[in-house]
Structure formats: C-alpha cells, structure tokens
Amino acid sequence: MSQIVHFHSVSHRYPGGGEVLADIGFRLAKGEMAFLTGRSGAGKSTLLKLIALLARPTRGQIVVNGQNLATLKRRHIPLYRQQIGIIFQNFNLLYDRTVFDNVALPLVIRGYAHEDIGRRVRAALDSVGLLHKEKAMPMTLSGGEQQRVGIARAIVTKPILLLADEPTGNLDPEMALETMEIFRRFNEVGVSVLVATHAIDLIQQLPYRVIHLDGGRISKDQPVAFAELDHE
C-alpha cells in the first residue's frame, strides 16, 4: 500500500531547547486513520507541525504524498499545504465573521470563483451538520459546533490528508465522540487522518491504529487502540 506520510529517522530541536522528537520513524498509509498519543510535551503537536511545514526537522527525512519536504522551497509551501487540512484545539475562528465566511476563507485566499465558493462551503457545512448555521456568528455556537466549523474549514479545499491537534480537548465526552465520528466518515471516503489526542478513554472505543510518543520517541505503535497506553 502506498504511503501518504513517511518519517525516516526524524529529530527536532527548538532553538535553545532540548530535543522534542528523537529518531522518529513511521509510515501512514494512504487512506489510513490513526491516533497520535502521549503526555503533554511528548512531541505530538511538533510532529504535526513538521508534516504541515510549520516547522522543519533538525535531522532526518519526511516525505508527504511523494514529496520530500527537505527539497521543498519556501515559495512552494502554500501550494503544498493545499493538500492538507489542519484542525486546531482552540478552533482559530474569526469571531467577527459569519460561519460561512470562516469556512470560505481558504477558498477566497486561493482565488476560487464566487459560485464555486458558495457550492463548496455549503457542501462542507452540510458534511458536518451545520448548513443551517451558515449565517450565524461563531460566538453564538456551542464549543462542539465551533469545532465543526473548524473541521468544515479544513475540508472545504478537499484535502487528501487531515491533521487534527487535540480536536476534542475543549469538548464534553458526547461532543468529542461526535467529532471523532466526523473524522471516521471522511476517512471512509479515502481521506487520510492523523489525530493527536490525550483522550485515551475515547480512542479505546475506536478500532484505529495508535502511535504513542514518550519523551519524543515512539514507544508503542499498535494497529488498534491499546488498553495499556499510559493515561494522562
């Protein structure tokens, strides 16, 4: 099976700090969904940032969808990121703009035609059950609804890879499970999904691979959720 992400002996050290990731090696297959777990500071967010080219490794090689990121020039990074959807724990919504405008923003930046924007935004909102909220302001929505707006914004460009950094951290258990169900539905239609999460109890209910980081290294890589993982 072909790979969407391949880390080969990757390490990362922030300037003036210790090594956050050390000799990381793993592959995520195209169309696979997996969870990235570990204590705070284990390197989960850093690993996602390396994939999104929000940071570059100190050593090692990362290949995403056949592209060696070490050879990617700065001017080509925006085009590279168009194939990736990124979802944040804190939503990162623009609270002075409507739900529709928040989801439309990536398309506006990329110069899509007005009619294409409308069609894509409404399809994305429909996929997360928020089509009826397109004219609402984010502050009027619940935390779970705001997270779904963030997901709609991430998938409106039809990415082949979704990266989610603690997407359920601010949600109650019911909303968290609904969010994971949305990821599962996208995965079922072929989108590769990598979710960094502390929610061990939640992912134990789901039949997906778990990659566990401990002190910047992969300590476990199990094909399904694994009960012996360290609890936070």
Backbone as CSV, one residue per row, in Angstrom:
resi,resn,N_x,N_y,N_z,CA_x,CA_y,CA_z,C_x,C_y,C_z
1,MET,0.855,-1.197,0.000,0.000,0.000,0.000,0.892,1.248,0.000
2,SER,0.545,2.246,-0.796,1.362,3.454,-0.881,1.196,4.298,0.382
3,GLN,2.190,5.143,0.641,2.226,5.931,1.868,1.844,7.378,1.588
4,ILE,1.118,7.994,2.535,0.839,9.422,2.456,1.862,10.196,3.277
5,VAL,2.343,9.587,4.383,3.357,10.204,5.241,4.425,9.174,5.569
6,HIS,5.688,9.580,5.448,6.803,8.712,5.825,7.843,9.535,6.582
7,PHE,8.042,9.227,7.862,9.104,9.816,8.668,10.263,8.827,8.718
8,HIS,11.442,9.293,8.370,12.625,8.435,8.396,13.686,9.063,9.301
9,SER,13.858,8.505,10.513,14.876,8.955,11.474,14.804,10.465,11.710
10,VAL,13.604,10.958,12.016,13.384,12.405,12.163,13.591,12.849,13.613
11,SER,14.370,13.899,13.783,14.553,14.533,15.089,14.285,16.029,14.943
12,HIS,13.868,16.638,16.051,13.619,18.082,16.016,14.001,18.688,17.353
13,ARG,14.744,19.781,17.271,15.165,20.522,18.453,14.825,21.997,18.230
14,TYR,14.087,22.590,19.177,13.807,24.014,19.082,15.037,24.805,19.495
15,PRO,15.263,25.982,18.909,16.444,26.784,19.246,16.544,27.033,20.746
16,GLY,17.688,26.725,21.311,17.906,26.969,22.727,17.258,25.962,23.654
17,GLY,16.617,24.934,23.084,15.924,23.948,23.913,16.436,22.541,23.672
18,GLY,15.816,21.599,24.352,16.174,20.198,24.198,15.518,19.590,22.974
19,GLU,15.822,18.326,22.751,15.273,17.619,21.603,13.825,17.245,21.890
20,VAL,12.906,17.697,21.043,11.483,17.428,21.228,11.106,16.094,20.605
21,LEU,11.671,15.788,19.441,11.481,14.500,18.782,12.853,13.897,18.516
22,ALA,12.955,12.584,18.685,14.245,11.922,18.522,14.091,10.636,17.721
23,ASP,14.684,10.608,16.540,14.765,9.399,15.719,13.387,8.779,15.462
24,ILE,12.450,9.622,15.018,11.085,9.158,14.748,11.028,8.498,13.372
25,GLY,10.476,7.303,13.336,10.263,6.612,12.070,8.894,5.954,12.048
26,PHE,8.047,6.339,11.115,6.751,5.670,10.950,6.188,6.010,9.575
27,ARG,5.219,5.237,9.151,4.537,5.474,7.883,3.034,5.483,8.120
28,LEU,2.351,6.408,7.463,0.890,6.438,7.444,0.461,6.145,6.017
29,ALA,-0.307,5.086,5.847,-0.713,4.681,4.508,-1.791,5.613,3.963
30,LYS,-1.850,5.723,2.662,-2.932,6.494,2.046,-4.266,5.866,2.434
31,GLY,-5.178,6.712,2.880,-6.489,6.232,3.291,-6.550,5.683,4.699
32,GLU,-5.459,5.811,5.471,-5.435,5.302,6.838,-5.844,6.395,7.821
33,MET,-6.441,5.972,8.941,-6.733,6.872,10.055,-5.982,6.347,11.272
34,ALA,-5.280,7.233,11.983,-4.505,6.824,13.145,-4.532,7.918,14.195
35,PHE,-4.285,7.511,15.447,-4.214,8.441,16.573,-2.784,8.542,17.058
36,LEU,-2.393,9.759,17.397,-1.076,10.047,17.945,-1.282,10.447,19.401
37,THR,-0.737,9.662,20.330,-0.972,9.907,21.746,0.344,10.156,22.477
38,GLY,0.220,10.585,23.733,1.389,10.870,24.559,1.088,11.992,25.522
39,ARG,1.900,12.087,26.572,1.719,13.125,27.577,1.993,14.507,26.971
40,SER,1.576,15.545,27.652,1.917,16.902,27.225,3.435,17.036,27.147
41,GLY,3.925,17.601,26.058,5.357,17.739,25.862,6.021,16.546,25.202
42,ALA,5.229,15.519,24.862,5.803,14.321,24.249,6.207,14.537,22.797
43,GLY,5.689,15.612,22.171,6.064,15.913,20.795,4.964,15.751,19.774
44,LYS,3.723,15.543,20.223,2.616,15.306,19.292,2.396,16.507,18.371
45,SER,2.258,17.686,18.966,1.995,18.884,18.157,3.168,19.184,17.229
46,THR,4.380,18.982,17.718,5.560,19.223,16.886,5.561,18.311,15.677
47,LEU,5.197,17.061,15.871,5.155,16.119,14.748,4.173,16.594,13.677
48,LEU,2.997,17.054,14.108,2.021,17.566,13.138,2.546,18.817,12.444
49,LYS,3.221,19.685,13.186,3.783,20.901,12.585,4.817,20.571,11.519
50,LEU,5.593,19.510,11.731,6.583,19.108,10.734,5.901,18.653,9.445
51,ILE,4.788,17.928,9.577,4.056,17.492,8.380,3.494,18.693,7.634
52,ALA,2.984,19.674,8.384,2.361,20.857,7.775,3.389,21.909,7.352
53,LEU,4.657,21.627,7.586,5.746,22.562,7.288,5.584,23.883,8.039
54,LEU,5.060,23.779,9.257,5.080,24.915,10.176,6.388,24.913,10.962
55,ALA,7.146,23.836,10.803,8.499,23.706,11.351,9.222,22.697,10.470
56,ARG,10.546,22.713,10.561,11.351,21.764,9.788,12.206,20.928,10.736
57,PRO,12.451,19.664,10.389,13.219,18.806,11.296,14.677,19.232,11.390
58,THR,15.277,18.931,12.531,16.700,19.164,12.713,17.505,18.124,11.935
59,ARG,17.018,16.882,11.969,17.643,15.789,11.229,16.557,14.875,10.682
60,GLY,16.926,14.080,9.672,16.015,13.088,9.131,15.249,13.583,7.921
61,GLN,14.379,12.729,7.422,13.667,12.996,6.177,12.178,12.735,6.344
62,ILE,11.366,13.643,5.810,9.913,13.490,5.811,9.429,13.541,4.369
63,VAL,8.640,12.554,3.976,8.043,12.513,2.642,6.532,12.508,2.811
64,VAL,5.840,13.435,2.168,4.383,13.518,2.224,3.840,13.460,0.810
65,ASN,3.036,12.445,0.548,2.442,12.238,-0.776,3.500,12.270,-1.885
66,GLY,4.634,11.627,-1.603,5.703,11.527,-2.588,6.644,12.708,-2.649
67,GLN,6.376,13.756,-1.862,7.200,14.972,-1.871,8.164,14.964,-0.695
68,ASN,9.463,14.989,-0.982,10.465,15.117,0.065,10.448,16.561,0.557
69,LEU,10.034,16.755,1.808,9.844,18.118,2.304,11.155,18.893,2.403
70,ALA,12.272,18.186,2.498,13.564,18.872,2.588,13.895,19.609,1.300
71,THR,13.339,19.176,0.193,13.641,19.796,-1.097,12.618,20.856,-1.485
72,LEU,11.596,21.050,-0.651,10.523,21.985,-0.983,10.948,23.411,-0.658
73,LYS,10.963,24.267,-1.650,11.358,25.661,-1.458,10.237,26.437,-0.777
74,ARG,10.630,27.503,-0.082,9.683,28.293,0.692,8.504,28.775,-0.164
75,ARG,8.769,29.192,-1.396,7.685,29.734,-2.233,6.668,28.674,-2.642
76,HIS,7.038,27.402,-2.493,6.131,26.315,-2.871,5.329,25.771,-1.683
77,ILE,5.611,26.273,-0.476,4.927,25.752,0.704,3.411,25.998,0.664
78,PRO,2.927,27.188,0.273,1.467,27.373,0.217,0.770,26.366,-0.700
79,LEU,1.367,26.071,-1.848,0.779,25.074,-2.746,0.787,23.695,-2.102
80,TYR,1.879,23.351,-1.435,1.969,22.069,-0.736,0.866,21.941,0.303
81,ARG,0.630,23.011,1.051,-0.357,22.946,2.146,-1.788,22.815,1.643
82,GLN,-2.017,23.080,0.383,-3.380,22.961,-0.136,-3.910,21.535,-0.074
83,GLN,-3.014,20.551,0.017,-3.459,19.158,0.086,-3.692,18.690,1.522
84,ILE,-3.481,19.601,2.488,-3.593,19.251,3.901,-4.661,20.114,4.562
85,GLY,-5.519,19.495,5.373,-6.451,20.220,6.222,-5.974,20.154,7.655
86,ILE,-5.967,21.293,8.367,-5.459,21.344,9.732,-6.568,21.809,10.672
87,ILE,-6.759,21.064,11.763,-7.805,21.365,12.744,-7.145,21.593,14.096
88,PHE,-7.524,22.690,14.759,-6.869,23.111,15.995,-7.784,22.901,17.193
89,GLN,-7.174,22.727,18.369,-7.945,22.560,19.602,-8.750,23.807,19.927
90,ASN,-8.164,24.972,19.700,-8.807,26.230,20.088,-9.606,26.872,18.952
91,PHE,-9.922,26.061,17.941,-10.809,26.440,16.840,-10.202,27.432,15.854
92,ASN,-9.537,28.501,16.359,-8.916,29.516,15.490,-9.895,30.114,14.492
93,LEU,-11.097,30.408,14.960,-12.098,31.033,14.094,-11.975,32.552,14.161
94,LEU,-12.492,33.210,13.126,-12.571,34.667,13.098,-13.948,35.057,13.641
95,TYR,-13.976,35.645,14.837,-15.251,35.844,15.522,-16.024,37.056,15.038
96,ASP,-15.417,37.835,14.143,-16.146,38.964,13.562,-16.701,38.612,12.188
97,ARG,-16.643,37.338,11.806,-17.158,36.889,10.515,-18.126,35.730,10.728
98,THR,-19.045,35.581,9.786,-20.041,34.522,9.902,-19.403,33.151,9.729
99,VAL,-20.172,32.130,10.058,-19.737,30.751,9.836,-19.370,30.546,8.370
100,PHE,-20.217,31.021,7.471,-19.951,30.879,6.034,-18.610,31.504,5.675
101,ASP,-18.370,32.721,6.147,-17.133,33.422,5.793,-15.901,32.735,6.374
102,ASN,-16.030,32.157,7.577,-14.916,31.424,8.162,-14.536,30.220,7.304
103,VAL,-15.531,29.484,6.878,-15.263,28.286,6.076,-14.763,28.670,4.685
104,ALA,-15.248,29.796,4.175,-14.875,30.227,2.824,-13.455,30.759,2.733
105,LEU,-12.870,31.163,3.868,-11.596,31.879,3.848,-10.493,31.181,3.040
106,PRO,-10.260,29.878,3.208,-9.195,29.243,2.407,-9.448,29.330,0.904
107,LEU,-10.722,29.303,0.513,-11.065,29.378,-0.910,-10.875,30.794,-1.442
108,VAL,-11.231,31.786,-0.625,-11.046,33.184,-1.020,-9.565,33.464,-1.222
109,ILE,-8.739,32.999,-0.269,-7.292,33.214,-0.355,-6.731,32.608,-1.639
110,ARG,-7.287,31.479,-2.050,-6.767,30.780,-3.231,-7.418,31.235,-4.529
111,GLY,-8.326,32.197,-4.442,-8.862,32.812,-5.642,-9.952,32.036,-6.353
112,TYR,-10.713,31.224,-5.613,-11.815,30.488,-6.235,-12.910,31.447,-6.692
113,ALA,-13.619,31.062,-7.727,-14.741,31.859,-8.218,-15.860,31.877,-7.176
114,HIS,-16.646,32.972,-7.183,-17.693,33.172,-6.188,-18.671,31.994,-6.136
115,GLU,-19.108,31.513,-7.315,-20.083,30.423,-7.325,-19.480,29.118,-6.802
116,ASP,-18.186,28.909,-7.070,-17.519,27.712,-6.553,-17.391,27.782,-5.035
117,ILE,-17.121,28.975,-4.525,-17.003,29.144,-3.080,-18.313,28.778,-2.397
118,GLY,-19.419,29.317,-2.898,-20.716,29.024,-2.300,-21.033,27.536,-2.291
119,ARG,-20.775,26.890,-3.410,-21.074,25.452,-3.526,-20.215,24.628,-2.570
120,ARG,-18.921,24.931,-2.534,-18.006,24.159,-1.687,-18.260,24.401,-0.195
121,VAL,-18.499,25.660,0.166,-18.728,25.971,1.577,-19.990,25.265,2.073
122,ARG,-21.054,25.320,1.293,-22.307,24.684,1.745,-22.173,23.165,1.798
123,ALA,-21.407,22.587,0.888,-21.167,21.137,0.933,-20.366,20.770,2.180
124,ALA,-19.364,21.597,2.527,-18.547,21.330,3.721,-19.386,21.464,4.990
125,LEU,-20.209,22.526,5.065,-21.058,22.706,6.239,-22.081,21.579,6.355
126,ASP,-22.619,21.144,5.237,-23.580,20.044,5.247,-22.929,18.764,5.771
127,SER,-21.662,18.551,5.423,-20.978,17.322,5.835,-20.749,17.254,7.337
128,VAL,-20.753,18.407,8.019,-20.594,18.416,9.478,-21.891,18.806,10.185
129,GLY,-22.994,18.824,9.449,-24.306,19.071,10.043,-24.577,20.502,10.446
130,LEU,-23.961,21.475,9.754,-24.123,22.880,10.141,-24.595,23.773,8.996
131,LEU,-25.208,23.201,8.001,-25.663,24.013,6.877,-26.641,25.096,7.332
132,HIS,-27.442,24.779,8.346,-28.443,25.743,8.840,-27.821,26.871,9.651
133,LYS,-26.502,26.811,9.911,-25.836,27.831,10.726,-24.925,28.733,9.897
134,GLU,-25.051,28.700,8.568,-24.083,29.423,7.740,-24.071,30.934,7.994
135,LYS,-25.192,31.509,8.419,-25.250,32.951,8.657,-24.976,33.327,10.112
136,ALA,-24.782,32.334,10.965,-24.556,32.590,12.389,-23.148,33.123,12.634
137,MET,-22.976,33.817,13.753,-21.648,34.243,14.195,-21.086,33.162,15.119
138,PRO,-19.790,32.899,15.059,-19.212,31.810,15.857,-19.508,31.891,17.351
139,MET,-19.561,33.112,17.918,-19.778,33.239,19.352,-21.155,32.746,19.787
140,THR,-22.086,32.620,18.851,-23.423,32.131,19.198,-23.494,30.608,19.178
141,LEU,-22.401,29.937,18.821,-22.388,28.482,18.697,-21.809,27.830,19.940
142,SER,-22.166,26.586,20.156,-21.557,25.807,21.238,-20.118,25.447,20.868
143,GLY,-19.366,24.962,21.844,-17.995,24.545,21.575,-17.919,23.460,20.512
144,GLY,-18.835,22.497,20.596,-18.852,21.431,19.597,-19.155,21.946,18.203
145,GLU,-20.072,22.913,18.112,-20.399,23.494,16.813,-19.229,24.307,16.262
146,GLN,-18.540,25.042,17.140,-17.379,25.797,16.683,-16.289,24.864,16.159
147,GLN,-16.105,23.729,16.822,-15.119,22.774,16.335,-15.522,22.226,14.979
148,ARG,-16.818,22.006,14.775,-17.283,21.515,13.472,-17.098,22.559,12.376
149,VAL,-17.218,23.842,12.727,-16.900,24.891,11.755,-15.427,24.791,11.358
150,GLY,-14.565,24.579,12.364,-13.145,24.407,12.078,-12.865,23.217,11.181
151,ILE,-13.610,22.139,11.392,-13.450,20.951,10.540,-13.922,21.264,9.121
152,ALA,-15.060,21.938,9.000,-15.567,22.302,7.671,-14.563,23.170,6.925
153,ARG,-13.942,24.116,7.622,-12.930,24.972,7.003,-11.727,24.135,6.545
154,ALA,-11.378,23.121,7.337,-10.223,22.287,6.995,-10.483,21.404,5.782
155,ILE,-11.733,21.000,5.580,-12.011,20.054,4.479,-12.612,20.724,3.237
156,VAL,-12.853,22.047,3.309,-13.518,22.721,2.191,-12.678,22.687,0.919
157,THR,-11.359,22.567,1.065,-10.474,22.500,-0.109,-10.275,21.067,-0.597
158,LYS,-10.994,20.120,0.018,-10.914,18.696,-0.329,-9.485,18.158,-0.201
159,PRO,-8.912,18.261,1.007,-7.544,17.783,1.212,-7.477,16.263,1.155
160,ILE,-6.287,15.745,0.902,-6.096,14.296,0.921,-5.614,13.831,2.296
161,LEU,-5.191,14.795,3.144,-4.689,14.477,4.480,-5.258,15.469,5.476
162,LEU,-5.847,14.949,6.570,-6.349,15.781,7.661,-5.456,15.597,8.878
163,LEU,-4.994,16.709,9.451,-4.232,16.697,10.684,-5.052,17.404,11.754
164,ALA,-5.255,16.761,12.890,-6.051,17.358,13.958,-5.246,17.350,15.255
165,ASP,-5.056,18.531,15.848,-4.253,18.670,17.061,-5.181,18.863,18.259
166,GLU,-5.359,17.828,19.060,-6.233,17.841,20.238,-7.621,18.394,19.895
167,PRO,-8.291,17.841,18.883,-9.556,18.434,18.440,-10.694,18.287,19.432
168,THR,-10.552,17.392,20.415,-11.639,17.202,21.388,-11.271,17.747,22.766
169,GLY,-10.142,18.455,22.872,-9.661,18.898,24.172,-10.602,19.832,24.906
170,ASN,-11.402,20.600,24.164,-12.321,21.550,24.797,-13.775,21.098,24.728
171,LEU,-13.993,19.815,24.457,-15.355,19.324,24.252,-15.749,18.325,25.340
172,ASP,-17.055,18.242,25.608,-17.518,17.225,26.544,-17.480,15.859,25.846
173,PRO,-17.599,14.749,26.599,-17.433,13.420,26.005,-18.353,13.133,24.826
174,GLU,-19.604,13.595,24.895,-20.541,13.332,23.798,-20.115,14.069,22.532
175,MET,-19.743,15.338,22.677,-19.289,16.113,21.523,-17.972,15.563,20.973
176,ALA,-17.119,15.090,21.868,-15.843,14.518,21.439,-16.069,13.288,20.571
177,LEU,-16.994,12.437,20.980,-17.288,11.234,20.202,-17.891,11.600,18.850
178,GLU,-18.745,12.626,18.826,-19.328,13.078,17.555,-18.239,13.604,16.619
179,THR,-17.264,14.306,17.184,-16.166,14.823,16.366,-15.363,13.690,15.752
180,MET,-15.062,12.668,16.542,-14.330,11.515,16.015,-15.141,10.793,14.936
181,GLU,-16.449,10.791,15.089,-17.314,10.171,14.081,-17.228,10.929,12.752
182,ILE,-17.122,12.247,12.824,-16.949,13.042,11.601,-15.644,12.662,10.913
183,PHE,-14.564,12.531,11.685,-13.288,12.111,11.097,-13.419,10.738,10.447
184,ARG,-14.131,9.842,11.121,-14.307,8.490,10.578,-15.018,8.522,9.224
185,ARG,-16.024,9.392,9.113,-16.761,9.476,7.846,-15.861,9.989,6.721
186,PHE,-15.028,10.976,7.015,-14.096,11.455,5.988,-13.104,10.358,5.615
187,ASN,-12.637,9.629,6.611,-11.704,8.541,6.344,-12.338,7.474,5.455
188,GLU,-13.618,7.226,5.650,-14.305,6.199,4.859,-14.364,6.541,3.373
189,VAL,-14.259,7.827,3.039,-14.271,8.206,1.624,-12.856,8.454,1.099
190,GLY,-11.855,7.982,1.856,-10.499,7.962,1.330,-9.542,9.005,1.860
191,VAL,-10.004,9.902,2.755,-9.120,10.919,3.315,-8.243,10.280,4.390
192,SER,-6.942,10.521,4.338,-6.039,10.060,5.390,-6.172,10.998,6.584
193,VAL,-6.179,10.438,7.804,-6.442,11.238,9.005,-5.432,10.876,10.085
194,LEU,-4.788,11.908,10.666,-3.881,11.721,11.799,-4.311,12.680,12.901
195,VAL,-4.717,12.123,14.043,-5.284,12.899,15.141,-4.377,12.797,16.362
196,ALA,-3.850,13.931,16.838,-3.119,13.977,18.101,-4.114,14.197,19.224
197,THR,-4.067,13.345,20.256,-5.095,13.427,21.287,-4.598,12.912,22.632
198,HIS,-5.155,13.495,23.709,-4.967,12.976,25.063,-6.092,12.013,25.446
199,ALA,-7.123,11.940,24.611,-8.369,11.270,25.003,-8.252,9.751,24.878
200,ILE,-7.453,9.154,25.774,-7.211,7.717,25.717,-8.512,6.925,25.866
201,ASP,-9.347,7.310,26.838,-10.594,6.578,27.055,-11.481,6.602,25.818
202,LEU,-11.468,7.722,25.103,-12.282,7.851,23.896,-11.771,6.949,22.779
203,ILE,-10.467,6.998,22.524,-9.964,6.257,21.364,-9.916,4.755,21.613
204,GLN,-9.991,4.341,22.880,-10.085,2.914,23.154,-11.389,2.328,22.614
205,GLN,-12.363,3.189,22.363,-13.643,2.734,21.818,-13.597,2.588,20.295
206,LEU,-12.507,3.017,19.681,-12.447,3.110,18.224,-11.367,2.190,17.658
207,PRO,-11.662,1.492,16.558,-10.744,0.466,16.042,-9.689,1.013,15.085
208,TYR,-8.829,1.907,15.610,-7.809,2.500,14.750,-6.424,2.387,15.384
209,ARG,-5.436,2.469,14.553,-4.042,2.399,14.986,-3.712,3.526,15.971
210,VAL,-2.872,3.222,16.955,-2.414,4.202,17.926,-0.894,4.249,17.905
211,ILE,-0.357,5.448,17.687,1.085,5.685,17.730,1.354,6.503,18.988
212,HIS,2.093,5.931,19.935,2.279,6.569,21.243,3.682,7.141,21.362
213,LEU,3.749,8.432,21.684,5.025,9.109,21.895,5.332,9.200,23.382
214,ASP,6.577,8.949,23.725,7.025,9.050,25.107,8.409,9.696,25.085
215,GLY,8.497,10.928,25.606,9.774,11.623,25.623,10.347,11.871,24.248
216,GLY,9.480,12.124,23.270,9.942,12.434,21.921,10.253,11.233,21.054
217,ARG,9.977,10.044,21.570,10.215,8.820,20.793,8.935,7.996,20.708
218,ILE,8.813,7.188,19.668,7.669,6.287,19.556,7.920,5.086,20.458
219,SER,7.069,4.926,21.474,7.239,3.812,22.400,6.289,2.668,22.096
220,LYS,5.168,2.968,21.435,4.229,1.920,21.022,3.630,2.312,19.678
221,ASP,3.389,1.323,18.841,2.715,1.550,17.561,1.820,0.350,17.335
222,GLN,0.563,0.507,17.744,-0.385,-0.610,17.737,-1.430,-0.416,16.646
223,PRO,-1.827,-1.516,15.996,-2.807,-1.400,14.903,-4.201,-1.024,15.356
224,VAL,-4.517,-1.212,16.650,-5.819,-0.793,17.180,-5.578,-0.142,18.528
225,ALA,-6.609,0.570,19.034,-6.487,1.214,20.342,-6.068,0.184,21.378
226,PHE,-5.178,0.579,22.276,-4.469,-0.363,23.122,-4.620,0.032,24.577
227,ALA,-5.184,-0.840,25.390,-5.571,-0.501,26.757,-4.388,-0.161,27.651
228,GLU,-3.203,-0.701,27.345,-2.074,-0.470,28.242,-1.393,0.873,28.068
229,LEU,-1.851,1.706,27.132,-1.235,3.022,26.961,-1.305,3.815,28.256
230,ASP,-0.257,4.589,28.519,-0.218,5.422,29.713,-1.382,6.403,29.695
231,HIS,-2.050,6.544,30.803,-3.111,7.551,30.920,-2.492,8.890,31.276
232,GLU,-3.191,9.938,30.838,-2.665,11.300,31.088,-2.900,11.663,32.545
